[in-house]
Amino acid sequence: MDKLSIVELFSGCGSQTQALKNIGVEHDVIGISDWEVNALISYDAIHTDDGIDYTKELTKIEVLDYLSQFTFSTDGKESCNINRVKESRLRQLYNAHKRSKNLGSIVDIKELPYCDLLTYSSPCQDFSIAGKQEGGVKGSGTRSGLLWEVERLLNNMEVKPKYLLLENVKNLVSKKFLPSFNQWLSTLEELGYHNYWQVLNGKDYGIPQNRERVFVVSIRNDILFSNKNLYRLFLPIFLIFNIFETSPISCHVIDFVIVS
Ligand SMILES: C[S@@+](CC[C@H](N)C(=O)[O-])C[C@H]1O[C@@H](n2cnc3c(N)ncnc32)[C@H](O)[C@@H]1O
C-alpha cells in the first residue's frame, strides 16, 4: 500500500500530521506552508528534528542569505526583517525550514507538488468571536482571506489532491459568515470536489477541551464516484467521526478507505 502523501498548508505545529499518526495512517509530509517563526520551530521540534545542525558549516551571512529568499513573521501579523532575529534563532529557523520542507508563505508559493491529501487550517482570527470579525471575503486582505490562496494553488495544479481537509472555528458557519463559507464550498465544487462538513467538539473525541471546530472534508469527484470504489462514499463518515479517534478499529477502517 502506498503511503498517503500530504501537504499541510497553514501548518502551525502540525496537528494534521499528528492526527494521522494518532489514527495510524502511514503518510509522508512532502511539504508544509507557514511563515511564523515560532510555529515553524515548534513544528520541527515535534515532527522533524533529527538533532543535526545543518548550519554548522555555514556563516551567519550564509544562513541569512538563504532565509532572505522567504517571507517570515515573528508576530504572526506582519512580515519581519530577518536581519533583526538573533543568530541562534536564525540557525534554528534554518534547520526547521529545511527539515519540515517548508514552501514558505502561502502568498509566495507558485505551485504545489502533487499530494493525495491537502490540509488547510487557514487563519481564523477574522472569523473568531474573540476577534473583530472582519471575515475572510475573497480579496478582503484579511488574514482569514488567505483561504482564497488555496483556490489559486488548486487552480494551478494539473492533478489536484484526492482529498482536502479544512479545520476552522465554529463561527465560520455562523449566520454572518455562512455566505462566504457557502461561496468557498461552491468554489470547491467548481474545482471538482464533493464536500462534507460538520461542527465537532474535541471533548466528544477524548480531548480535554470544550472546543468546537468546523471540519470540511472534500473528495475529488472521480475518486468518490468511481464505480469500483463505491466504498469511498463512506470515507467522510469515517473521517469525520474518527478524526480524533485513536482506537485500532477506526485506524484500520481509515487506513483501508484512504490508502487502498
Ligand atoms: C489556525 S492556525 C493553524 C494551526 C494548525 N492547524 C496547527 O496544527 O497548529 C493558522 C496558521 O496559519 C499560519 N499563517 C498565517 N499567515 C500565513 C501565510 N501567509 N503563509 C502560511 N501560513 C500562514 C499561521 O502562522 C498559523 O500557524
The ligand as an SDF file (V2000), in Angstrom:
LIG
                    3D

 27 29  0  0  0  0  0  0  0  0999 V2000
   -5.2790   28.4180   12.6640 C   0  0  0  0  0  0  0  0  0  0  0  0
   -3.5440   28.2650   12.5650 S   0  0  0  0  0  0  0  0  0  0  0  0
   -3.3720   26.6120   12.0230 C   0  0  0  0  0  0  0  0  0  0  0  0
   -2.9910   25.7190   13.1420 C   0  0  0  0  0  0  0  0  0  0  0  0
   -2.6360   24.3280   12.6910 C   0  0  0  0  0  0  0  0  0  0  0  0
   -3.8280   23.5940   12.3180 N   0  0  0  0  0  0  0  0  0  0  0  0
   -1.8640   23.5860   13.7620 C   0  0  0  0  0  0  0  0  0  0  0  0
   -1.8840   22.3680   13.7250 O   0  0  0  0  0  0  0  0  0  0  0  0
   -1.2210   24.2160   14.5980 O   0  0  0  0  0  0  0  0  0  0  0  0
   -3.1600   29.1810   11.1290 C   0  0  0  0  0  0  0  0  0  0  0  0
   -1.7040   29.1250   10.7360 C   0  0  0  0  0  0  0  0  0  0  0  0
   -1.5690   29.8530    9.5230 O   0  0  0  0  0  0  0  0  0  0  0  0
   -0.2920   30.4470    9.5370 C   0  0  0  0  0  0  0  0  0  0  0  0
   -0.2080   31.5230    8.5450 N   0  0  0  0  0  0  0  0  0  0  0  0
   -0.6630   32.8010    8.6520 C   0  0  0  0  0  0  0  0  0  0  0  0
   -0.3190   33.5010    7.5630 N   0  0  0  0  0  0  0  0  0  0  0  0
    0.3390   32.6450    6.7260 C   0  0  0  0  0  0  0  0  0  0  0  0
    0.9410   32.7690    5.4420 C   0  0  0  0  0  0  0  0  0  0  0  0
    0.9480   33.9370    4.7870 N   0  0  0  0  0  0  0  0  0  0  0  0
    1.5010   31.6780    4.8780 N   0  0  0  0  0  0  0  0  0  0  0  0
    1.4970   30.4820    5.5370 C   0  0  0  0  0  0  0  0  0  0  0  0
    0.9690   30.3060    6.7740 N   0  0  0  0  0  0  0  0  0  0  0  0
    0.3910   31.3740    7.3520 C   0  0  0  0  0  0  0  0  0  0  0  0
   -0.1360   30.9280   10.9720 C   0  0  0  0  0  0  0  0  0  0  0  0
    1.2150   31.1970   11.3060 O   0  0  0  0  0  0  0  0  0  0  0  0
   -0.7480   29.7580   11.7440 C   0  0  0  0  0  0  0  0  0  0  0  0
    0.2400   28.8350   12.1200 O   0  0  0  0  0  0  0  0  0  0  0  0
  1  2  1  0
  2  3  1  0
  2 10  1  0
  3  4  1  0
  4  5  1  0
  5  6  1  0
  5  7  1  0
  7  8  2  0
  7  9  1  0
 10 11  1  0
 11 12  1  0
 11 26  1  0
 12 13  1  0
 13 14  1  0
 13 24  1  0
 14 15  1  0
 14 23  1  0
 15 16  2  0
 16 17  1  0
 17 18  1  0
 17 23  2  0
 18 19  1  0
 18 20  2  0
 20 21  1  0
 21 22  2  0
 22 23  1  0
 24 25  1  0
 24 26  1  0
 26 27  1  0
M  CHG  2   2   1   9  -1
M  END
$$$$
